[in-house]
Amino acid sequence: MNKVGRPNIRYSTKLLLLSGFISVLFLVGCTTTTTSSIGSNQKVDPEKVVENRLQLALGYMGQGNHERAREHLNKAMDANERSPELHDVWALLYQRENELEAAESHYKKALSFNPNFTRGRNNYGLFLLRLNRTEEAYQQFVIGSEDLGYPKRAELFYKVGITALRLNKNKEAEDAFTKAAILSPSMSAAYLELAELSYGNGDYPRAKALLDKFNSTKSNASAKGLWLGVRLERHLGNRDAEASQGMALKNLFPDSEENKEYQSWLRNERKTQ
C-alpha cells in the first residue's frame, strides 16, 4: 500500500501482464495435445495439422524459400503421409525446382490416394501440357470436367477445348467451349475460340455473333480478337470495319504475331492488285 492506502497500480498491472505472457507461452507449448480437467489427453486432428502445414509451406514457396517450405511439408508427412493435398503441394514444389520425375510421382500419388481430387488432377494436367504431353493432359482435363461439384468446372472445360484443338479434335473442342460458356457466361475466351471455329467452318454470321459476344464480355481489346475481326469483316464485305480493326491491331499490338500476320496479308494483297 502507498502512503494514502491505495494499491500500487503499476505493480498490479505488471503482474497481470506477466500472468498473461505465461499463459500465452503455455498455450504455444501445447500445440500437439491439450489436457482436460481430469488429466486425459486429446489428440489434435491430423487433417488440421496437414492443412496448417500446407498453408505455411505454400506461403514460403510464394517467398521462394523452398527449404522452409520443405520443413513444413515433412512435418505434414508425419501427420498424414497419404494426404492427396500434401502430395499435390510436394509436386508443385518439385515442379518449381525442375525435378520433373519427382513432381510427376507426387501427382500420381495424390490421385492414387483420391481419384476424385479434381484440383490435383487439374494441376497434373497443366504439368503434362507444359511438357507437350497433350493427349495425356487432355485425358486429365476430361476426367476432371466430369466432377459436377468442382467450383472451377468451366475453366476445366476450357482446358479440354484448348487441348482438343491441339489434337485436331475440333468437334470435341467446340463442345467443350460451348459447355464452358454455359457454365460461365462471362468467360470471354470461350466465345473467341468458338468464333474462330465457326470462321474456320465458313459460318461467318455465327462467327460474327460470337465475336460480338466476346467483345461484350471483355473490357479490353485483344490481338487475336482484332485479327479475327479483320478477316470476318472482309468476308462480310464491311471494308470500313475491316480497316478500323486493322488499324487498332497495328496501333495496340504492333509486336504481336497477329499483327505480323496482318501486315503480311496486306503486303500480299498489294502484290496481287
Secondary structure, DSSP 8 states (H G I E B T S, - for coil): --TTS---HHHHHHHHHHHHHHHHHHHHTTSSEEE-TTS-EEE--HHHHHHHHHHHHHHHHHTT-HHHHHHHHHHHHHH-TT-HHHHHHHHHHHHHTT-HHHHHHHHHHHHHH-TT-HHHHHHHHHHHHHTT-HHHHHHHHHHHHT-TT-TTHHHHHHHHHHHHHHTT-HHHHHHHHHHHHHH-TT-HHHHHHHHHHHHHTT-HHHHHHHHHHHHHH-SS--HHHHHHHHHHHHHHT-HHHHHHHHHHHHHH-TTSHHHHHHHHHHHHHHHH-
